[in-house]
Amino acid sequence: IEPMYDNEGKPRTRIMQATEMRLEVAEVLRDKRRVLEGFSSATGRSAEQLEQDFKRDFYLDANEALQYGLVDRLLLPGAKREGAEKGEI
């Protein structure tokens, strides 16, 4: 990973043509759409709702993430695991 600053402490810049920048922006937007569609299928919420929720910093505690649908279950310390009694992990 390249450092954000060069040896003289100046910010690094990446020179690119406008067409290259356009392609990179399109790729980022496509990836964002794919992530939102994945979250949509996992949470049952619309991609539009997720986009609104994720526009800014969106912090959830464990219980809120469970209610939102981002996690299937919580693993709590000291709780018995399913199958643990049978020697399964």
Secondary structure, DSSP 8 states (H G I E B T S, - for coil): ---SB-TTS-B------HHHHHHHHHHHHHHHHHHHHHHHHHH---HHHHHHHTSS-----HHHHHHHTS-S----TT---TTGGGT--
